[in-house]
Amino acid sequence: MKKFFILILTLAASLQLSAKIVSDKFPNGEDIPEWFSDTTRIDISSLGEQYVITDYGVKQDSTLLQTAAIQNVIDLAAEKGGGVVVIPAGKFLSGALFFKQGTHLHLCEGAEIKGIDAIKYYPIIKTRMEGQTLNYFAALINADGLDGFTISGKGTINGNGLRFWEEFWIRRQFNPQCTNLEALRPRLVYMQNCQNVQVEDVRLINSPFWTNHLYKCNHVKYLGCYIYAPTSGVKAPSSDALDIDYCHDILVNGCYMNVNDDAVVLKGGKGTFADQDPDNGPNYNIIVQNCVYGKVHGCLTFGSESLHDWNIVLRNIKFTNATRVLWLKMRPDTPQLYEQICVDNVSGHCTNFLTVRPWTQFYNLEHRVDMPHTVAKNVTIKGINVDCDNFFDVGTSDKYTLQDFSFIDCVVNDKTCAFNKTMIQGTLVENLKINGELVK
């Protein structure tokens, strides 16, 4: 596994070096701030005193639950004005941990925080799940209202999700309509109301539920991370790599993602009156670049709980076994506006490249006289070289409008050959080749 991880990081690094020059503007024409170009790694010596947990009574014993002992180190660092909580080599079993202002997490190479596989060790708190604000279980790693929080190092945060996955599939077998929330599972990393965050180089694996979840955060970077959950054997249900929920200015750069659900997912709320709920909101200024994907349901997915997303960029990526690359989930019960989206310089093999379909799982359409009409518009796909079963998996509906999609400088091998530019209003085609034929 370690050799594989090194191979993936090397591939991601080479992808960055070989990436073509791409636009320095967002799809709406605004300049991309220099913040997005800075992928400098953290110097933990600049973050204050270092608190090596084994110096404060935490034992190197992977069978001993040490939540309270590790939390005591976090609290001590916070009381003394902040610093870095250092996890040395070894495995440390823990329930939910809560980081505080001024504290940081560093995992040395060979270090592992392993989540205990019993839900009672993840307290119920007011949090955010599936487009709702509600009481639900804390994650393994939690941060709320922090400015400047970092997670760094070559170590691992392991959700130890096997028991949770098994219980989920048993529930689904008993009740096919069982929802995610009924399965009682913690997430791996949850951050809300945070800004100026950097997560770099760590292994984030085996999450019982969503792997990373950001809510109401801004200026967050994920750099060079390895995000994994099993997609065979006992699969990890709903193990999204990164859920971005009512956030702006987010960079995902040079990461590897292989999960049994979608990779980068935009969320923000759901329901007929979701746009009137102050807990819900848009996502904008999001860049996912220089990443490598293994098996995922979608490389970049809008929904299923999403309202308004704009200035969203997916560029310089490679995928080997994606079910979809760009997936727009259109909920008939939720007012949605997806716009100013760009997919640029991507390559690999996928089942479907572009999927736009109604999404009706667990939806509830209420009566609303002034219900806004859902629209997806100003989507640009350019500079791609892909091999797929179905390049154009698009369905129309009276519940939404698709308009102004552009396909520019694209080379596509497509088994289905379903591309039909008349299905989308204002489609622009420039140098689109499908199976060697120029599409006019």
C-alpha positions as CSV (number, residue, x, y, z in Angstrom):
1,M,0.0,0.0,0.0
2,K,2.8,2.4,0.9
3,K,4.5,1.9,-2.5
4,F,1.1,2.4,-4.2
5,F,0.6,5.7,-2.3
6,I,4.0,6.9,-3.4
7,L,3.3,6.0,-7.0
8,I,0.0,7.9,-6.9
9,L,1.7,11.0,-5.5
10,T,4.4,10.8,-8.1
11,L,1.8,10.6,-10.8
12,A,-0.1,13.5,-9.4
13,A,3.2,15.5,-9.2
14,S,4.0,14.7,-12.8
15,L,0.5,15.7,-13.8
16,Q,1.1,19.1,-12.3
17,L,4.4,19.5,-14.2
18,S,3.0,18.4,-17.5
19,A,-0.2,20.4,-17.2
20,K,-0.8,22.8,-20.0
21,I,-1.2,26.5,-19.3
22,V,-4.9,27.0,-18.4
23,S,-6.9,30.1,-18.0
24,D,-6.1,32.4,-15.1
25,K,-9.8,33.5,-15.1
26,F,-12.9,31.9,-13.6
27,P,-15.6,31.0,-16.1
28,N,-17.5,34.2,-15.4
29,G,-14.4,36.2,-16.5
30,E,-13.2,37.2,-13.0
31,D,-9.4,36.9,-12.4
32,I,-8.5,33.9,-10.3
33,P,-6.7,35.2,-7.2
34,E,-3.1,34.4,-6.6
35,W,-4.2,32.4,-3.5
36,F,-5.2,29.5,-5.8
37,S,-1.6,29.3,-7.2
38,D,0.1,28.9,-3.8
39,T,0.6,25.3,-3.0
40,T,3.4,25.8,-0.5
41,R,3.5,23.2,2.2
42,I,3.2,24.1,5.9
43,D,6.3,24.6,8.1
44,I,4.9,23.3,11.4
45,S,7.8,25.0,13.2
46,S,6.0,28.3,12.4
47,L,2.8,27.2,14.1
48,G,3.9,27.3,17.7
49,E,4.8,24.8,20.3
50,Q,4.6,21.1,19.4
51,Y,2.8,18.8,21.7
52,V,3.8,15.2,21.0
53,I,0.9,13.2,22.4
54,T,3.0,10.4,23.9
55,D,4.7,13.1,26.0
56,Y,1.4,13.7,27.7
57,G,0.3,10.3,28.8
58,V,-1.1,8.9,25.5
59,K,0.2,5.3,25.0
60,Q,1.3,3.6,21.8
61,D,-1.4,1.0,22.0
62,S,-3.7,0.4,19.1
63,T,-6.2,-1.5,21.2
64,L,-6.6,1.1,24.0
65,L,-9.3,3.7,23.5
66,Q,-7.6,7.1,24.2
67,T,-10.1,9.7,23.1
68,A,-10.0,11.6,26.4
69,A,-6.2,11.5,26.6
70,I,-5.7,12.9,23.1
71,Q,-8.4,15.5,23.7
72,N,-6.6,16.6,26.8
73,V,-3.5,17.4,24.7
74,I,-5.6,19.4,22.2
75,D,-7.2,21.3,25.1
76,L,-3.8,22.0,26.7
77,A,-2.4,23.4,23.5
78,A,-5.4,25.7,23.2
79,E,-5.1,26.9,26.8
80,K,-1.5,27.8,26.2
81,G,-2.2,29.9,23.2
82,G,-2.1,27.2,20.5
83,G,0.3,24.9,18.9
84,V,0.7,21.6,17.0
85,V,-0.7,18.4,18.3
86,V,1.8,15.8,16.9
87,I,0.9,12.2,16.4
88,P,4.1,10.1,16.3
89,A,4.5,6.8,14.5
90,G,2.1,4.2,15.9
91,K,-1.6,3.6,15.9
92,F,-3.9,5.4,18.3
93,L,-7.5,4.4,18.8
94,S,-9.9,7.3,19.3
95,G,-13.5,8.5,19.2
96,A,-14.5,12.1,18.2
97,L,-11.8,14.7,18.6
98,F,-12.5,18.5,18.7
99,F,-9.8,21.0,17.6
100,K,-9.8,24.5,19.0
101,Q,-8.6,27.9,17.8
102,G,-4.9,28.0,17.4
103,T,-4.4,24.2,17.5
104,H,-3.2,22.1,14.5
105,L,-2.9,18.4,13.7
106,H,0.3,16.9,12.4
107,L,0.7,13.2,11.7
108,C,4.2,11.9,11.4
109,E,5.0,9.3,8.8
110,G,3.8,5.9,10.2
111,A,1.3,7.7,12.5
112,E,-2.3,6.7,12.5
113,I,-5.4,8.0,14.2
114,K,-7.8,5.1,14.0
115,G,-11.5,5.7,14.7
116,I,-13.2,3.3,17.1
117,D,-16.0,1.4,15.3
118,A,-18.9,2.0,17.8
119,I,-21.2,5.0,17.2
120,K,-21.5,5.8,21.0
121,Y,-18.1,7.3,20.9
122,Y,-19.2,10.0,18.5
123,P,-21.5,12.4,20.4
124,I,-24.6,13.8,18.9
125,I,-24.1,17.5,18.1
126,K,-25.8,20.2,16.1
127,T,-24.2,19.7,12.7
128,R,-25.0,19.5,9.0
129,M,-25.9,16.4,7.0
130,E,-27.4,15.9,3.5
131,G,-28.5,19.5,3.0
132,Q,-30.0,19.9,6.5
133,T,-29.0,21.4,9.8
134,L,-29.8,18.8,12.5
135,N,-28.5,16.8,15.4
136,Y,-26.3,14.1,14.2
137,F,-23.1,12.3,15.1
138,A,-19.7,14.2,15.3
139,A,-17.0,13.2,13.0
140,L,-13.7,11.6,14.0
141,I,-11.9,14.9,13.4
142,N,-13.9,18.1,14.1
143,A,-13.2,21.8,13.7
144,D,-15.7,24.6,14.2
145,G,-15.1,28.3,13.8
146,L,-11.4,28.0,13.4
147,D,-9.2,30.4,11.5
148,G,-5.9,29.0,10.2
149,F,-6.4,25.4,11.1
150,T,-4.1,22.8,9.5
151,I,-3.8,19.1,9.1
152,S,-0.4,18.0,7.8
153,G,2.1,15.2,7.6
154,K,2.6,11.8,6.0
155,G,0.4,9.9,8.4
156,T,-3.1,8.5,8.3
157,I,-6.6,9.3,9.6
158,N,-8.3,5.9,9.4
159,G,-12.1,5.7,9.9
160,N,-12.0,2.0,10.5
161,G,-15.4,1.8,8.7
162,L,-15.8,-1.9,8.1
163,R,-18.3,-2.6,10.9
164,F,-20.3,0.5,9.9
165,W,-20.4,-0.5,6.3
166,E,-21.6,-4.1,7.1
167,E,-24.4,-2.7,9.3
168,F,-25.4,-0.3,6.5
169,W,-25.7,-3.1,4.0
170,I,-27.7,-5.2,6.4
171,R,-30.1,-2.4,7.0
172,R,-30.5,-1.9,3.3
173,Q,-31.2,-5.6,2.8
174,F,-33.9,-5.4,5.5
175,N,-35.3,-2.1,4.3
176,P,-34.3,-1.0,0.8
177,Q,-35.6,2.5,1.6
178,C,-33.2,3.0,4.5
179,T,-31.6,6.4,4.3
180,N,-28.0,7.3,5.1
181,L,-29.0,9.1,8.2
182,E,-30.8,6.0,9.6
183,A,-27.6,4.0,9.4
184,L,-25.8,5.9,12.2
185,R,-22.3,6.5,10.9
186,P,-19.7,9.2,11.7
187,R,-17.8,11.1,9.0
188,L,-14.0,11.2,9.0
189,V,-13.3,14.9,8.9
190,Y,-15.9,17.7,9.4
191,M,-15.2,21.4,9.4
192,Q,-17.7,24.2,9.7
193,N,-17.4,28.0,9.9
194,C,-13.7,27.7,9.2
195,Q,-11.4,29.8,7.1
196,N,-7.7,29.7,5.9
197,V,-7.5,26.0,6.3
198,Q,-4.9,23.7,4.8
199,V,-5.0,19.9,4.7
200,E,-1.9,18.4,3.0
201,D,-0.2,15.1,2.2
202,V,-2.2,13.0,4.7
203,R,-4.0,9.7,4.0
204,L,-7.7,9.9,4.7
205,I,-9.0,6.4,4.5
206,N,-11.9,4.0,5.3
207,S,-14.4,6.6,6.4
208,P,-17.7,5.1,7.8
209,F,-19.6,7.8,5.9
210,W,-18.5,11.0,4.0
211,T,-14.7,11.3,4.1
212,N,-14.4,15.1,4.2
213,H,-17.2,17.6,4.8
214,L,-16.9,21.4,4.6
215,Y,-19.8,23.5,5.7
216,K,-19.8,27.3,5.5
217,C,-16.0,27.4,5.0
218,N,-13.8,29.6,2.8
219,H,-10.2,29.6,1.7
220,V,-9.6,25.9,2.2
221,K,-6.9,23.9,0.4
222,Y,-6.5,20.1,0.1
223,L,-3.1,19.5,-1.3
224,G,-1.5,16.1,-2.2
225,C,-3.9,14.0,-0.1
226,Y,-4.7,10.4,-0.6
227,I,-8.4,9.8,-0.1
228,Y,-9.6,6.2,-0.2
229,A,-12.5,3.9,0.7
230,P,-13.0,0.4,-0.7
231,T,-15.1,-0.1,-3.9
232,S,-15.0,-3.9,-3.8
233,G,-15.6,-6.6,-1.2
234,V,-17.5,-4.8,1.6
235,K,-18.0,-1.5,-0.2
236,A,-17.9,1.8,1.7
237,P,-21.4,3.3,1.2
238,S,-21.6,7.1,0.7
239,S,-17.9,7.6,1.3
240,D,-17.7,10.8,-0.8
241,A,-14.1,12.1,-0.9
242,L,-15.0,15.8,-0.3
243,D,-18.4,17.4,0.2
244,I,-18.4,21.1,-0.2
245,D,-21.5,22.6,1.4
246,Y,-22.2,26.3,1.2
247,C,-18.5,27.3,0.7
248,H,-16.4,29.5,-1.4
249,D,-12.7,29.7,-2.4
250,I,-11.8,26.1,-2.2
251,L,-8.8,24.5,-3.9
252,V,-8.3,20.7,-4.3
253,N,-4.9,20.2,-5.9
254,G,-2.8,17.1,-6.6
255,C,-5.0,14.6,-4.7
256,Y,-5.8,11.0,-5.4
257,M,-9.4,9.9,-4.9
258,N,-10.9,6.4,-4.9
259,V,-14.2,6.0,-3.0
260,N,-17.4,4.1,-3.3
261,D,-19.5,7.2,-4.2
262,D,-18.8,10.6,-5.7
263,A,-15.4,12.3,-5.4
264,V,-15.8,16.1,-5.1
265,V,-19.5,17.0,-4.5
266,L,-21.2,20.4,-4.3
267,K,-24.0,20.6,-1.7
268,G,-25.8,23.5,-0.1
269,G,-29.4,22.5,0.7
270,K,-32.4,20.7,-0.5
271,G,-36.2,21.0,-0.6
272,T,-38.9,23.1,-2.2
273,F,-38.2,26.2,0.1
274,A,-34.4,25.5,0.5
275,D,-33.5,28.9,-1.0
276,Q,-35.3,30.6,1.8
277,D,-33.4,28.8,4.6
278,P,-30.5,30.9,5.9
279,D,-28.6,27.7,6.8
280,N,-28.4,26.9,3.1
281,G,-26.4,28.7,0.4
282,P,-24.2,28.7,-2.7
283,N,-20.8,27.4,-3.6
284,Y,-18.5,29.5,-5.7
285,N,-14.9,29.9,-6.7
286,I,-14.0,26.2,-6.5
287,I,-11.0,24.7,-8.4
288,V,-10.2,21.0,-8.6
289,Q,-7.0,20.4,-10.5
290,N,-4.0,18.1,-11.0
291,C,-5.9,15.2,-9.4
292,V,-5.9,11.5,-10.2
293,Y,-9.1,9.4,-9.8
294,G,-9.4,5.7,-9.4
295,K,-12.9,4.3,-9.1
296,V,-15.5,6.9,-8.3
297,H,-19.2,7.5,-9.1
298,G,-18.5,11.1,-10.2
299,C,-15.3,13.1,-10.5
300,L,-17.2,16.4,-10.0
301,T,-20.9,16.2,-8.9
302,F,-23.4,18.9,-8.4
303,G,-26.0,17.7,-5.9
304,S,-28.0,15.9,-4.8
305,E,-28.4,18.7,-2.2
306,S,-27.4,21.8,-4.0
307,L,-28.9,25.2,-4.8
308,H,-26.7,27.7,-6.6
309,D,-23.1,26.9,-7.8
310,W,-20.9,29.1,-10.0
311,N,-17.3,29.6,-11.0
312,I,-16.6,25.8,-10.7
313,V,-13.4,24.5,-12.4
314,L,-12.3,20.9,-13.0
315,R,-8.9,20.9,-14.9
316,N,-5.8,18.9,-15.5
317,I,-7.1,15.6,-14.2
318,K,-6.7,11.9,-15.1
319,F,-9.2,9.2,-14.3
320,T,-9.0,5.4,-14.9
321,N,-12.4,4.0,-13.8
322,A,-14.9,6.9,-13.2
323,T,-18.5,6.1,-13.7
324,R,-19.1,9.8,-14.5
325,V,-16.8,12.8,-14.9
326,L,-19.2,15.7,-14.7
327,W,-22.6,14.9,-13.1
328,L,-25.4,17.4,-12.7
329,K,-28.1,16.0,-10.4
330,M,-31.3,17.8,-11.1
331,R,-33.8,17.6,-8.1
332,P,-37.4,18.2,-9.1
333,D,-38.2,19.3,-5.5
334,T,-35.4,21.9,-5.2
335,P,-34.8,25.3,-7.0
336,Q,-31.3,24.9,-8.5
337,L,-29.0,27.1,-10.6
338,Y,-25.7,25.6,-11.9
339,E,-23.7,28.0,-14.0
340,Q,-20.2,29.1,-15.1
341,I,-18.7,25.7,-15.0
342,C,-15.5,24.7,-16.9
343,V,-14.0,21.2,-17.5
344,D,-10.6,21.7,-19.1
345,N,-7.7,19.3,-20.1
346,V,-9.0,16.0,-18.7
347,S,-8.3,12.5,-19.9
348,G,-8.9,8.9,-19.2
349,H,-11.6,6.2,-19.3
350,C,-15.1,6.6,-17.9
351,T,-18.5,5.0,-18.3
352,N,-20.3,8.3,-18.8
353,F,-18.6,11.6,-19.3
354,L,-21.4,14.2,-19.0
355,T,-24.5,13.1,-17.1
356,V,-27.5,15.4,-16.6
357,R,-30.5,13.6,-15.2
358,P,-33.4,14.1,-12.7
359,W,-32.5,13.0,-9.2
360,T,-35.5,11.8,-7.2
361,Q,-34.0,9.7,-4.4
362,F,-35.7,10.6,-1.1
363,Y,-37.1,13.8,-2.5
364,N,-40.3,15.6,-1.3
365,L,-41.9,18.1,-3.6
366,E,-44.1,20.6,-1.7
367,H,-46.6,23.1,-3.2
368,R,-45.0,26.4,-3.9
369,V,-46.6,29.1,-6.1
370,D,-43.4,31.0,-6.8
371,M,-41.1,28.0,-7.3
372,P,-38.0,29.1,-9.3
373,H,-37.3,27.1,-12.5
374,T,-34.1,25.1,-12.3
375,V,-31.4,25.9,-14.9
376,A,-28.0,24.6,-15.8
377,K,-26.1,27.0,-18.1
378,N,-22.8,28.3,-19.3
379,V,-21.0,24.9,-19.1
380,T,-17.7,24.7,-21.1
381,I,-16.0,21.4,-21.8
382,K,-12.7,21.8,-23.6
383,G,-9.3,20.2,-24.3
384,I,-10.4,16.7,-23.4
385,N,-9.2,13.3,-24.6
386,V,-11.5,10.6,-23.3
387,D,-12.6,7.0,-23.9
388,C,-16.1,6.3,-22.7
389,D,-19.2,4.1,-23.0
390,N,-21.4,7.2,-23.2
391,F,-20.0,10.7,-23.7
392,F,-23.4,12.4,-23.6
393,D,-25.7,10.9,-21.0
394,V,-28.2,13.8,-21.0
395,G,-31.9,13.8,-20.4
396,T,-34.3,16.7,-20.9
397,S,-37.2,17.5,-18.6
398,D,-39.9,20.2,-18.2
399,K,-38.6,20.6,-14.6
400,Y,-35.3,22.1,-15.8
401,T,-33.7,24.0,-18.6
402,L,-30.2,23.3,-20.1
403,Q,-28.6,26.1,-22.1
404,D,-25.3,27.4,-23.5
405,F,-23.1,24.3,-23.2
406,S,-19.8,24.5,-25.2
407,F,-17.7,21.5,-26.5
408,I,-14.3,22.8,-27.7
409,D,-11.2,20.9,-28.9
410,C,-12.5,17.5,-27.7
411,V,-11.3,14.1,-28.8
412,V,-13.8,11.4,-27.8
413,N,-14.1,7.6,-28.3
414,D,-17.7,6.9,-27.6
415,K,-19.5,3.6,-27.8
416,T,-23.0,5.0,-27.6
417,C,-22.7,7.9,-30.0
418,A,-25.7,9.7,-28.4
419,F,-24.4,13.3,-28.7
420,N,-27.2,15.6,-29.9
421,K,-26.5,19.3,-29.6
422,T,-30.2,20.1,-30.2
423,M,-31.0,18.8,-26.8
424,I,-29.4,21.8,-25.1
425,Q,-30.3,25.4,-26.1
426,G,-27.5,27.3,-27.6
427,T,-25.0,24.5,-27.8
428,L,-21.6,25.5,-29.2
429,V,-19.4,22.9,-31.0
430,E,-15.9,23.7,-32.1
431,N,-13.5,21.0,-33.2
432,L,-15.3,18.2,-31.4
433,K,-14.2,14.8,-32.7
434,I,-16.2,11.7,-31.8
435,N,-14.8,8.4,-33.0
436,G,-12.6,10.3,-35.4
437,E,-15.4,12.2,-37.0
438,L,-15.7,15.9,-36.8
439,V,-19.1,16.9,-35.3
440,K,-20.7,19.9,-37.0
